[in-house]
């Protein structure tokens, strides 16, 4: 289908085209012309910018009329139609051939080459060379003000001045007066296959009806002018046999329907339709008057300034069923909102829907950086998640911003259609670019939004996120791509040797501005949020009581160890300059029971621990946790905040609160607890519950049943019931976390210089092969070993790990390290051939 369209927006990669009857389409950058596409391909192949390749914005302006052809119509997931167009003359002028060309014809052409005396123009007709003399282009070049020369790929309205050699050579003109005066005539022998949109013809009125006018033109053609394209100044004065000037809007190749317009702006080729002033877009009109109602299409209204507007049927009421035609009689008044402007109809598009009239955001211009917006998940892509804010506004949540932590499987957290609350990181209305964040710490932040360097006054405290951690410090980004440097000496009140071990990409941080140079876009920051008090102020600086400081469950903090206690580590929260005291219970130092005691042993006063989570703010101390599984569950919102949120079948991460003979009590973040009875504790038969679980152990529990009256929850801890599906991946993830922690412990021990324990953990790593001597055989079938490399350890192999070997005291053998318990100085090994070969 061939259409006349009007350029509505120009971006780097496409033209947005206004089409008749309120529709819109888009022309991809690859559908401009052959010459322009070849230059694009050349630039991509060379990997560098070509001097003579101009951007679309250099060649096209909003308000320019262009001839298009529909290449495809696709329906998106939300039911909206996407009309893909081409303005390539080879497609638009496909019905023309060299013999059909005649002087006076008005065609679309594109500059394909710039020559000394003029321009070669691609008019899409095979075997025809079209030339535009330079003198015939000067008037046009001055008028469009797009430079001193025409550009390759530029679209032109061309009039054929002369035809030579049976159409093989034609001379053109783009002189504005010649183009404006052009008129299609019978002498030019137009046919239905080559009839072009944009041609102005003399037509005769055949019939006048409520929905429009039927015309005849060029002797053998008939066409329709619908109610939106009757000249509003003469709408009641048309009569049969009246001669009028009309412009062809569209030609349908199969139905052979030709649509025309009688609006004055289209009757002089090369002109532009009237545009709406920017301040009217989105305006609410308290009283608009119904001019006409069409039960299959919609209604025409007269607005408060006398202009006409159109509302589609779906915008007249909340639903089709609730539409009351009686309320749209001529003269009835309605409240509406201008939601768009159709350049091709020279008419505002309005909506009477209450939710649209009251909507906070209607277009990208309404959204500002830092705004908190509601939206729905539209699509999950490798680069992030698309969120639909309104029908016409979509944003992207980059992968890094899907949560406070990096999500490995975002599809498990988000589903298409989910409601989400985001914050605007960046909004560019010109490019329809909207970048959002779902990081809860940023969305809920009450601190000032830093969106330009001019606002970065020294002393300002705000939230940002880490984009880079290196040995020189951290680079922190804010809104609108504002970013600054936190040098190494400003990372903490305690020295941090390796920032990349403490801070990670995407981590939300609270920072203070130290210095800013807006012109150079330089910003110096600090994680130390308050300067040290002067000596005379020291008396007033007293530690804050716990009750004065409130921390939210799930809030991440950095801490410094103050004191080692029997039940854990007493720490100070660095964010509050060490004035707030908290406790990390021993069993909350790790997800792994063995590592908890080891970490308690290794950590000393003055050590700094990063990314510790607030678990509870009740009682004497703030309780913190380093359990990575529990932290991930809270940050990915795989938790319940109250008993009422509990649902049978849920898989929840928690920790053992108490082990009783009849079962295990499990506590979850936010304080909800449940009981796993003895029969639901393990896939194996349970004789003694204490043989299976210890207090503080991290567990994944499945909710079996809920007693709302007694506020009781029954749980299942069987591994067979508590896997989310990919048990192998879960096991590897746990192992990876375990080895990561062991590496951290080895580094601590090396720095402490604890020789025997350091040797055990640093040298006797799992998987290492040892040369041992059998010392003794025990009654249970296990064996004890000795060796030069394990002088300070007790080395044991269970009966199973002796395999098929019949070992005797004094025998030399190879063994593989399975596990090292540094606290008890025990090493567990295996003699099984299968493991040794691996």
Buried (B, 14 or more C-beta within 10 A) or exposed (E): BBBBBBBBBBBEEBBBBBBBBBBBBBBEBEBBBBBBBEBBEEEEEEEEEEEEBBBBEBBBEBBBBBBBBBBEEEEEEEEEEEBBBBBBBBBBBBBBBBBBBBEBBBBBBBBBEBEEEBBBBBBBBEEBBBBBBBEBBEBBBEEBEBEEEBBBBBBBBBBBBEBEEEBBBBBBBBBBEBBBEBBBBEEBEBEEEBBBBBBBBBBBBBEBEEEBBBBEBBEEBBBBBBBBBBBBEEBEEBEEEBEBBBBBBBBBBEEEEBBBBBBBBBBBBBBBBEEBEEEBBBBEBEEBBBBBBBEEBBBBBBBEEEBBBBBBBEBBBEEEEEBEEEBBEEEBEBEBBBBBBBBBBBBBBBBBBEEBBEBEBBBBEBBEBBBEBEBBBBBBEEEBBBBBBBEBBBBBBBBBBBBBBBBEEBEEBBEBEEEBEBBBBBBEEEEBEBBBBBBBBBBEBEEBBBBBBEBBEEEBEBBBBBBBBEEEBBBBBBBBEBBBBBBBEBBBEEEBEEBEEBBBBBBBBBBBBBEBEEEEBEBBBBBBEEEEEEEEEEEEEEEEEBEEBEBEBBBBBBBBBBEBEEEBBBBBBBBBBBBBBBBBBBBBBBBBBBBBBBBBBBBEEEBBBBBBBBBBBEEEBBBBBBBBBBBBBBBBEBBBBEBEEBEEEBBBBBBBBEBEEEBBBBBBBBEBBBBBBBEBBBEEEBEEBEEBBEBBBBBBBBBBEBEEEEEEBBBBBBEEBBBEEEEEEBEEBBEEBBEEBBEBBBBBBEEBEBEEBBBBBBEBBEEEEBEBBBBEBEEEEBBBBBBEBBEEBBBBBBEEBBBEBEBEEEEEBEBBBBEBBBEEBBBBBBBBEEBBEE
